[in-house]
Amino acid sequence: MTTALWKGGPSQAPLPPMMQGLPIIGNALEMAQDVLKCMVKGYRAHGPIFRIRALADTYTVIAGPEANMFFSREQGQHLRSKEFWAGIDQEMEANITLISSDGPEHTELRQIAKRGYSRSLYEAHFPEVVAITRQKVEAWPVGETRSVVPWVQEVVTEQLGQVIVGTSVGDYGKDIYNFIRTALVVLITRQRPGFLLKMPAYQNARRRSFELGEKIIAFHRANPPTNRPRNLIDDALDAVAAGHILKDGDLVPFALGPYIAGLDTSSNSIAFMLYAVFKYPEILAGIQNELGGLFANEVPAPGDLRKMDVLHRTALETLRCYPVVPAIQRTVTEPFEFAGHRVEGGGRLFIATTAVHYDEKYYPNPEKFDIDRYLPARNEHRTPGVFAPYGLGTHSCLGAGLAEAQIMMTIATMLQFGKFVMVPADYTLKVRPLPTNAPANNFQLKRVG
């Protein structure tokens, strides 16, 4: 496909400009400290295409709305996921996974998983979601200060385990966290040495994670969905039995998927939103004013949650300001020209999907946390390609609708059944970049009621 900004095939156009960096290490330190900040800096300096260097490696970066539209429309023609995620597939002992596949295989896997990760499924389980969150709030002693991210991870993984695969995470939560976090920082972000995968602590966490996955599969094999609702695992087992692309060896990763997704996506977004809620008293007051109607009948109806205007706009602005995954990596399979520069086949490409979130052309005063951006008179996120917190195109987050409902419902329930203050009250957010963006563990809340 050819457009005014990109065209496929070999090109004699010049290579993209190189982003300024430090001697020897290039942009490696900037990337390790804050990927989003580095990408925004390059986008502002060079426009929609540039290169970065990390030690001996050089990467091309595309950014902005046109880059997002290119990625959304053309990724199957020029880009591939497999190489980037191959190490994780190997650690999961999977032949194929949703995140590493492309083309018809990816489409088939999405169809198998679509119902299990749907917003409607999560909404149907609102009674359990509220009960889980309320129990976690009430187990937090009044007067005690806690780090927010680990607490939220407990809530989110318990919700997703019960809703999507019908299984409580129980005491496996820390094992899954240690297994996946270590694998990601070694194999994906490459910010930790490979010997960590040989350490007994990692091996034990991996073994325990597989143990949970195998228990989930065994339960579903022994207990067909005759007297219980169908879920993701039932759909996966049916796909295996029908001889589809999914095989027996792929089932454990499928079973662990909801827990893994919750640890580094919804959990981090909820934690970022809690920071915004407690940093800006007017936002907290606005949400609290909406809670009475939401919980009028104890358990909210899906339509009631969707009417939570301040809560919803705060969630959207959180996703704009604090994207958990600020950029996506792919292997270039076919060369192309983009914005007057060539991108050669075989190299690694960063699609800085969220750099445009800080483009003042689309978001005036982009550093300001402003929930009024999403009022009908402004709707700054509606321009195609300028709002991409969940990825784009065929690889957009399958559970995006579920995640939005989970972010809103978890925070609403937390504020309904507990009172909290930020400690210290003037805390300034620090972002932990490994393996995905999250508030640092020194972001803390104290329960006061």
Secondary structure by P-SEA (a helix, b strand, c coil): ccccccccccccccccccccccccccaaaaaaccaaaaaaaaaaacccccccccccbbbbbbbcaaaaaaaaccccccccccccaaaaaaaacccccccccccaaaaaaaaaacccccaaaaaaaaaaaaaaaaaaaaacccccccccaaaaaaaaaaaaaacccccccccaaaaaaaaaaaaaaccccccccccccccaaaaaaaaaaaaaaaaaaaaaaacccccccccaaaaaaaaaaacccccccaaaaaaaaaaaaaaccaaaaaaaaaaaaaacaaaaaaaaaacccccccccccaaaaaaaaaaaaaaaaaaaacccccbbbbbbccccccccccccccbbbbccccccccccccccccccccccccccccccccccccccccccccccccaaaaaaaaaaaaaaaaaacccccccccbbbbbbbccccccccccccccccc
